[in-house]
Amino acid sequence: MTETGKPLNVLVATPAGGTGQGGIDRIMAALKTELEEHPRNIAARFLPTRGKGPVALSWLPLLLFCSRMAGAWMRKEADLVHINLASYGSTYRKIAIAAVARSLGIPYVVHLHGAEFRSFWDGSGVLVSRSIHTLFSKASRIIVLGTPWQAFIAEKVPSAQARITIVPNAVEEPRIAHAGGGESVHILFLGRIEERKGIPELVKALARMKDVPGWRATLAGDGAVEALRAEIKALGLADRVTVPGWLGPDDTARLLATGDILTLPSHAENLPISVIEAMAAGLGIVTTPVGAIEDIVKDGETGLLVPPGDEQALAGALIRLVEKETLRHRLGAAAQAFQRRHLNIGPYADRICAVWRDAAATHDSA
């Protein structure tokens, strides 16, 4: 409980503590910066729950988080816990954090990010499924990124329906002026190098474009990097396609400034940060209608949508934007305008803080 005029003390559980590693942490890093520059009478501490080391050692940051939470509770500096949630290990860690929060009487907000959370929950055993249900049913508030996820959680936990709020991801406006790719149209992919992200189809689509002049591509992310480099070389695309591996926030920002097209042909997403970052930079978007992407990318208006797994449709959409500069610029400008209106970090922070205050106030009055 907070006294009138005192800041609301919030502990934010995020994988790497808001240092910008991964999608969840990138959005938390942007939120952290916004709250530091414009506090809004909120005292938020962004603490790691997984850390940057091996998964086998992730229990150490988890224990440290719970210890810090208990310490903050003893000092009366824990009014609320904000739990960022994805699938698998993230879920197991957050079930533990929520249980500790409940034992201490600290209210918590669950913020669902995981792209594969639907299949993960549906495929979980009875004990894990019940624990996930408790995690959501006992939450003071639940944040989801779009309408499909609101419907999913309301179906799974009907008693929580009134506590679900949609807050789409958001990003800062680019701090590096957009220059584009210069003489060749620069196609970007930003994400994990894996099948779920549509990498096999993207590689095949780029191979179909081998005889199309005037483009180059950068496929950046962690995962199966060496295997992708070998495949690109075997297809004779090494002179046009670069695979730099994982990039930090600063390098990502510089890369976006040189891009013209962002493609993300995923099979499963929640609401990907890379698409919103590309919208902020004014790039043409080619992606798939999965997760909550259709909430922000309208086909032919703010980007082009292609079916998941369809390499021919993907190649066709990319070729259209490579060859049709006017279309590319029109879609990019519309996407950028949409991002400025709806997906900017300032209003995003206002909405998150409003959820925090509402959750804490509801708990205080209970």
RAURRA-V841862 format. One record per pair of residues at least 4 apart in sequence whose ideal C-beta (glycine too) atoms are under 6 Angstrom apart, sorted by the first residue. I is the first residue (numbers start at 1). J is the second residue. If there is no record, write none. Layout:
BEGIN
[[I;J] [I;J]]
END
This chain:
BEGIN
[[1;364] [2;6] [2;8] [2;79] [7;41] [7;42] [7;43] [8;42] [8;79] [8;360] [9;43] [9;77] [9;78] [9;79] [10;44] [10;80] [10;82] [10;356] [11;45] [11;69] [11;78] [11;81] [12;44] [12;46] [12;82] [13;49] [13;83] [13;84] [13;97] [14;18] [14;25] [14;28] [14;46] [14;84] [15;22] [15;24] [15;25] [15;50] [16;21] [16;25] [16;48] [16;52] [17;46] [17;47] [17;48] [18;28] [18;29] [18;32] [18;46] [20;25] [20;26] [20;29] [20;249] [21;25] [23;273] [24;84] [24;113] [26;273] [27;169] [27;273] [28;46] [30;172] [30;345] [31;349] [32;46] [34;345] [34;349] [35;42] [35;44] [40;353] [42;353] [47;65] [48;61] [49;61] [49;62] [49;65] [49;93] [50;58] [50;61] [51;61] [53;57] [62;93] [66;100] [72;77] [72;78] [73;78] [73;104] [78;106] [79;360] [80;107] [80;356] [80;359] [80;360] [81;101] [81;106] [81;108] [82;109] [83;94] [83;108] [83;110] [84;111] [85;94] [85;110] [85;112] [86;90] [86;113] [86;114] [87;91] [87;114] [87;116] [87;117] [87;120] [95;131] [95;135] [98;108] [98;135] [101;106] [101;108] [107;140] [107;359] [107;363] [108;139] [109;141] [109;359] [110;139] [110;142] [111;143] [112;144] [113;270] [115;268] [115;269] [115;270] [116;120] [116;268] [118;152] [119;123] [121;132] [124;128] [124;129] [133;137] [134;138] [136;157] [136;160] [137;157] [137;159] [137;160] [140;359] [140;362] [140;363] [141;163] [141;355] [141;359] [142;160] [142;163] [142;164] [143;165] [143;167] [144;149] [144;150] [144;166] [145;149] [145;168] [145;169] [145;270] [145;271] [145;292] [146;271] [146;292] [146;295] [148;292] [150;164] [150;166] [153;157] [153;164] [154;161] [165;355] [167;351] [168;271] [168;343] [169;271] [169;273] [169;276] [170;343] [170;344] [170;345] [170;348] [171;276] [171;277] [171;280] [172;345] [174;280] [174;281] [176;253] [176;257] [178;257] [178;281] [178;282] [179;257] [180;260] [181;185] [181;186] [181;258] [181;260] [184;214] [184;215] [184;216] [185;214] [185;215] [185;260] [185;322] [186;216] [186;258] [186;259] [186;260] [187;215] [187;217] [187;261] [188;218] [188;259] [188;262] [189;219] [189;263] [190;220] [190;274] [191;197] [191;221] [191;274] [192;197] [192;221] [192;222] [192;223] [193;199] [193;221] [193;223] [193;224] [193;225] [193;228] [194;223] [195;200] [196;267] [196;268] [197;266] [198;202] [198;265] [198;266] [201;265] [201;309] [201;311] [201;314] [202;265] [203;231] [204;311] [205;311] [205;314] [205;315] [207;235] [208;315] [209;315] [212;319] [215;322] [216;240] [217;241] [218;242] [219;243] [220;244] [220;247] [222;246] [224;228] [225;245] [228;243] [229;243] [232;237] [232;238] [232;241] [233;238] [237;241] [247;251] [247;252] [256;277] [256;281] [259;283] [261;283] [261;284] [261;321] [262;278] [262;283] [262;285] [263;286] [264;272] [264;275] [264;287] [265;288] [265;314] [266;288] [266;290] [267;308] [268;290] [269;290] [269;291] [269;293] [270;291] [271;292] [273;277] [275;287] [276;343] [278;283] [278;285] [279;335] [279;339] [280;339] [282;332] [282;336] [283;332] [284;321] [284;328] [284;331] [284;332] [285;297] [285;303] [285;335] [286;304] [286;317] [286;318] [287;293] [287;297] [288;308] [289;293] [289;294] [289;305] [293;297] [297;302] [297;303] [298;302] [299;305] [301;334] [302;334] [302;335] [302;338] [303;331] [303;335] [304;317] [306;310] [306;313] [306;314] [306;317] [307;313] [319;323] [320;324] [321;328] [338;342] [339;343] [340;344] [357;361]]
END
